[in-house]
Amino acid sequence: MNRRMAWAGVAALATTAAVACTSDDNAAPPASTPSTATSTSATPSAVPSPTRSTAAPTPTPTAAPHPVSLQALIAKKYDGRNLRLVRVLARYAAYTRYHVTYSSGRLTISGIMNVPTTPGPHPALVLNHGYIDPAVYTNGRGLMREQDYLARRGYVVLHTDYRNHAQSTDDPRAELNLRLGYTEDVINAVLALRTSQYVDPERIGLLGRSMGGGITYNVLVAQPGLVKAGVVFAPVSSDTVDNFNRWTRDERPVATAIVRAYGEPARNPTFWRNVSPVNFFDRVTEPVLIHHGTSDSTCPISWSRETLAALKAAGKDATMYTYPGEEHAFGPAWPTSMARTVAFLKQHGV
């Protein structure tokens, strides 16, 4: 599915989504927002009311989370399964590279998996690539340097293609759902990896770049305890409004559909707050390592500084390395960043 076709599908779905969209007044509050109400003890009446019922009170129904929200991802049941090594793509002295598929809900997701030739079981990483137009994306594309580097250091590497990419099942709602389905695909990738004979299920981590960094944040808040640690390179903002304004707002077909469905951020702040991982960082239980170049013109380094501050404010174990002069893709400092990554992963049991 190319981008033009995907946007056409988004526009067609927008009217239905707008009807289903929960308004700002009745949307569920973010899980990370503490209640400001204080508990008070009522003074009992001297004489019981003669009309008071002795039956148990009827419980107040809990509103279901908006289907496009991090609360929905938190509540969702996952069953990543059916990890299949479909065929060998390449054999090297250090590892074998496979084309793989696994299940993510009702979808089949493709990817590549590098398996070290040394005896296992091995620690493992799910790699979350940045944005590449699905119309030109091919199996395993993205994070190629990292795939090779990490496999040569003893890690099983599962690079997921996400839905709508390569040989994965198409999801026509992916763009209208703000790509939150990608987060579901990564969670299921971790669960599928746990079933592999090559993997130590207690030693799995996440690594994401750019958009994949944002997906990593989503996974950490949606499923705390799923992995041992998370590493992000040049990530997008942890506030989804920043990302919408920077990349999506000027893309008329998809932006119009999203605004029609959910409203402008200023008009429906609850919806946009509930799709932004920064508002759920109190849920994170894993250490986080951030790498960002000071000359990044794609994802401003200020975003990572704000994310780091938010993680620290929530009392989380977060570290950030900055790289003077490095752009979005990393150049001369890439080997240093990877050595630091492996040291961090080993320190935290991956």
C-alpha positions in Angstrom: 0.0 0.0 0.0 1.6 3.3 -1.0 1.2 6.5 1.0 -1.4 8.1 -1.4 -3.6 5.0 -1.1 -3.2 4.9 2.6 -4.3 8.5 3.0 -7.3 7.9 0.8 -8.3 5.1 3.1 -7.7 7.3 6.1 -10.0 10.0 4.7 -12.7 7.4 4.0 -12.5 6.2 7.6 -12.5 9.7 9.2 -16.2 10.2 9.3 -16.9 7.0 11.1 -14.0 7.6 13.6 -15.4 11.1 14.3 -18.7 9.7 15.4 -17.0 7.1 17.6 -14.5 9.6 19.1 -14.9 10.3 22.8 -15.2 14.0 23.5 -12.9 16.0 25.7 -15.6 16.1 28.4 -16.0 12.4 28.9 -12.6 10.9 27.8 -10.8 8.8 30.3 -8.1 10.8 32.2 -4.5 9.8 31.6 -3.3 7.0 33.9 -0.4 9.2 35.1 -2.5 12.1 36.3 -3.0 11.8 40.1 -6.4 12.5 41.6 -6.6 15.9 43.3 -9.6 14.9 45.4 -9.0 14.4 49.1 -10.7 11.7 51.1 -13.1 13.0 53.8 -15.1 11.0 56.4 -18.8 11.7 56.5 -20.4 12.3 59.9 -22.9 9.5 60.5 -26.5 10.3 61.2 -27.8 9.8 64.7 -30.9 8.0 63.4 -30.7 5.8 60.3 -32.9 6.8 57.4 -35.9 4.6 57.2 -35.7 4.6 53.4 -32.1 3.5 53.2 -31.8 0.3 51.2 -29.8 -2.6 52.8 -29.0 -4.0 49.3 -25.4 -3.7 48.0 -24.8 -0.5 46.0 -24.7 -0.8 42.3 -21.1 -0.4 41.1 -20.4 2.6 38.9 -19.5 1.4 35.4 -16.0 2.1 34.3 -15.8 3.9 31.0 -13.8 2.0 28.3 -10.7 3.9 27.2 -10.8 5.6 23.8 -9.8 3.0 21.3 -7.0 5.3 20.0 -5.1 5.9 23.3 -2.3 4.6 25.4 -4.9 3.5 28.0 -6.3 1.2 25.3 -2.9 -0.3 24.7 -2.4 -0.7 28.5 -5.7 -2.6 28.8 -5.2 -4.7 25.7 -4.4 -8.4 26.0 -1.4 -9.5 23.9 -0.5 -13.0 22.7 2.5 -12.7 20.4 3.0 -16.1 18.9 3.7 -18.1 15.7 7.3 -16.9 15.3 8.4 -18.7 12.2 11.8 -18.7 10.5 10.5 -18.7 7.0 13.8 -18.9 5.1 17.5 -18.2 5.4 18.5 -14.9 3.8 22.3 -15.1 4.5 24.8 -17.0 6.5 27.8 -15.4 8.1 30.5 -16.7 10.4 28.9 -14.9 13.3 25.2 -15.3 12.7 22.5 -16.5 10.3 20.0 -14.0 9.0 16.3 -15.2 8.6 13.2 -13.9 7.0 10.6 -14.3 9.8 6.9 -13.8 10.5 4.9 -13.7 13.7 1.3 -12.9 14.8 0.2 -9.6 16.2 -3.5 -10.0 17.0 -5.2 -11.0 13.8 -2.3 -9.7 11.7 0.8 -11.4 10.4 3.9 -9.3 10.8 7.1 -9.9 8.8 10.7 -9.0 9.8 14.2 -10.3 9.9 16.0 -12.2 12.7 19.7 -12.6 13.2 20.7 -15.6 15.2 24.3 -15.9 16.5 26.1 -19.1 15.6 27.5 -19.4 19.2 25.6 -21.7 21.6 22.5 -20.2 23.1 20.1 -19.3 24.5 21.1 -15.7 23.8 20.0 -12.2 25.0 17.7 -10.6 22.5 16.7 -7.2 21.2 13.6 -6.1 19.2 14.7 -3.3 16.9 12.2 -0.5 16.0 13.0 1.3 12.9 12.2 4.9 12.0 9.8 6.2 9.4 10.4 4.8 5.9 7.6 5.2 3.4 5.8 1.9 3.3 5.6 2.2 -0.5 9.4 1.8 -0.8 10.1 -0.2 2.4 11.5 -3.7 2.0 11.9 -6.5 4.5 14.4 -5.7 7.3 15.1 -2.2 5.9 16.3 0.2 8.5 18.8 -0.1 11.4 21.0 -2.2 9.2 24.3 -1.3 11.0 22.7 -2.0 14.3 21.3 -5.4 13.2 24.8 -6.6 12.2 26.7 -5.0 15.1 24.5 -6.5 17.8 24.3 -10.0 16.2 28.1 -10.1 16.1 28.1 -9.3 19.9 25.9 -12.3 20.7 22.4 -10.9 20.5 19.4 -12.4 18.7 18.0 -9.4 16.8 14.4 -9.3 15.7 13.8 -6.3 13.4 10.1 -6.0 12.9 8.7 -4.5 9.7 5.4 -3.3 11.4 2.0 -3.6 9.8 1.6 -2.2 6.3 5.3 -2.8 5.7 7.0 -5.4 3.5 5.1 -8.7 3.8 3.1 -7.7 6.8 -0.7 -7.6 6.8 -2.2 -4.3 5.7 -4.1 -2.3 8.3 -6.1 0.4 6.6 -6.7 2.3 9.8 -3.0 2.5 10.8 -2.5 6.2 9.9 -5.9 7.3 11.4 -5.0 5.4 14.5 -1.8 7.5 14.8 0.3 4.3 14.1 -0.4 3.0 17.6 -0.7 -0.4 15.9 3.1 -0.3 15.5 3.4 -0.4 19.3 1.1 -3.4 19.4 3.3 -5.1 16.8 6.4 -4.5 18.9 4.8 -5.8 22.1 3.8 -9.0 20.3 7.3 -9.2 18.8 8.8 -9.4 22.3 6.2 -12.1 23.3 6.9 -14.1 20.2 10.7 -13.9 20.8 10.2 -15.4 24.3 9.0 -18.6 22.6 12.2 -19.0 20.5 14.6 -21.8 21.4 17.5 -19.4 20.6 16.4 -16.7 23.2 16.7 -16.3 26.9 13.2 -15.0 27.7 14.5 -13.1 30.7 17.0 -11.1 28.8 15.1 -9.1 26.1 15.5 -5.3 25.4 14.3 -2.7 23.0 16.2 -0.4 20.6 14.5 2.2 18.5 15.5 5.0 16.2 13.6 8.2 15.4 9.9 7.1 15.1 11.0 3.8 16.5 12.2 5.7 19.6 8.6 6.9 20.1 7.3 3.4 19.7 9.8 2.3 22.4 8.5 4.9 24.8 4.9 3.7 24.1 5.9 0.1 24.8 7.6 1.0 28.1 4.5 2.8 29.3 1.9 0.3 27.9 3.6 -2.8 29.2 6.0 -2.2 32.1 8.1 -5.2 32.9 7.9 -6.6 29.4 11.6 -6.0 28.7 14.7 -5.4 30.8 15.8 -2.0 29.2 15.1 0.4 26.4 17.6 2.3 24.2 16.6 5.1 21.8 18.5 7.0 19.1 17.5 10.4 17.9 13.9 9.8 19.0 10.8 11.7 18.1 9.1 13.7 20.9 7.4 11.9 23.7 4.6 14.5 23.2 2.6 13.4 20.2 1.4 17.0 19.5 5.0 17.9 18.7 5.2 15.1 16.1 1.8 15.9 14.6 2.7 19.6 14.2 6.2 18.8 12.7 5.3 16.2 10.2 1.6 15.5 9.8 -0.2 18.9 10.0 0.9 19.9 6.5 0.1 16.6 4.9 -3.5 17.6 4.0 -5.3 14.3 3.4 -4.2 12.5 6.5 -4.1 15.6 8.7 -7.6 16.6 7.8 -8.8 13.1 8.5 -7.1 13.0 11.9 -8.4 16.5 13.0 -11.9 15.6 11.8 -11.8 12.4 13.9 -10.2 13.7 17.1 -10.1 17.5 17.0 -7.3 19.9 17.1 -4.9 19.5 20.1 -6.1 22.8 21.5 -9.7 21.9 21.2 -9.5 18.3 22.5 -6.4 18.3 24.8 -7.5 15.1 26.6 -7.3 13.0 23.5 -3.9 14.3 22.6 -2.6 13.9 26.1 -3.7 10.3 26.1 -1.7 9.4 23.1 1.5 11.0 24.4 3.8 8.7 26.4 5.3 11.6 28.4 2.0 11.7 30.4 2.4 8.1 31.4 6.1 8.0 32.5 5.1 7.1 36.0 4.4 3.6 34.6 7.9 3.0 33.3 9.9 0.4 35.2 12.9 -0.2 32.9 16.1 1.9 32.6 16.2 4.1 29.5 19.2 5.3 27.5 18.9 8.1 25.0 21.4 9.0 22.3 21.0 12.3 20.5 23.1 14.5 18.2 23.3 18.2 18.8 22.9 19.0 15.1 19.9 16.8 14.5 17.7 18.8 12.1 15.0 16.1 11.9 14.2 15.5 15.6 15.4 18.5 17.7 17.6 17.5 20.6 15.3 19.7 22.8 12.7 16.9 22.6 15.1 14.4 24.2 16.1 16.8 26.8 12.5 17.4 27.7 11.9 13.6 27.7 14.9 13.0 30.0 13.6 15.7 32.4 10.2 14.1 32.4 11.6 10.7 33.2 13.8 12.1 35.9 10.8 14.0 37.4 8.9 10.7 37.5 11.8 9.1 39.4 13.0 6.9 36.6 16.4 5.5 35.7 17.2 7.5 32.6 20.5 8.5 31.0 21.2 10.7 27.9 24.4 11.0 25.9 24.7 14.0 23.5 27.0 14.0 20.5 28.3 17.4 19.3 27.9 17.9 15.6 26.0 14.6 15.0 23.0 14.7 12.7 20.0 12.5 12.8 21.6 9.3 11.3 24.8 9.5 13.3 28.2 9.4 11.6 31.6 9.4 13.4 30.1 9.0 16.8 28.1 5.9 15.9 30.7 3.3 17.1 30.9 5.1 20.5 27.1 5.2 20.8 26.9 1.5 20.1 29.6 0.6 22.5 27.8 2.6 25.2 24.6 0.8 24.2 26.0 -2.7 24.7 27.6 -1.7 28.0 24.2 -0.3 29.2 22.4 -3.4 28.1 24.8 -5.7 29.8 24.7 -3.6 33.0 20.9 -4.1 33.1 20.8 -7.8 32.3 20.3 -7.9 28.6 
